[in-house]
Amino acid sequence: AAVGEMLRPVDPCPPPLLPGRARLLEQAAHELAVAERGHGAVALVALRLEQLGELEQALGRAAVDTLRRDAARRVHAALGPYDGAGEVGADSFAVLLPGLD
């Protein structure tokens, strides 16, 4: 996205696009139990957005919030029907991929 698009007004308290860490851990525990019964493997992928502090200083908090929401939206759009994802920190996401062979 262009810098101008990133600076558009944003909702000061938008709902999260991805569940938080607690919900992801619940899903991970369930999927690991399923995998232990011999129903495929599970992968956990960690994603981190780098240099958010520098971006916030240069472009402002609203631009960084927009970047985080856009990243969450892209992660969510890439999920399969049984995959899970969650925000696990201010600059990081985790993706759970169950049922791998």
WOJO-V946748 format. One record per run of one state. SS is the DSSP state (alpha for helix, beta for strand, coil for the rest). FROM is the first residue (numbers start at 1). TO is the last residue. If there is no record, write none. Layout:
SS & FROM & TO
SS & FROM & TO
This chain:
coil & 1 & 2
alpha & 3 & 6
coil & 7 & 18
beta & 19 & 19
coil & 20 & 20
alpha & 21 & 36
coil & 37 & 40
beta & 41 & 48
coil & 49 & 51
alpha & 52 & 59
coil & 60 & 60
alpha & 61 & 78
coil & 79 & 83
beta & 84 & 89
coil & 90 & 91
beta & 92 & 100
coil & 101 & 101
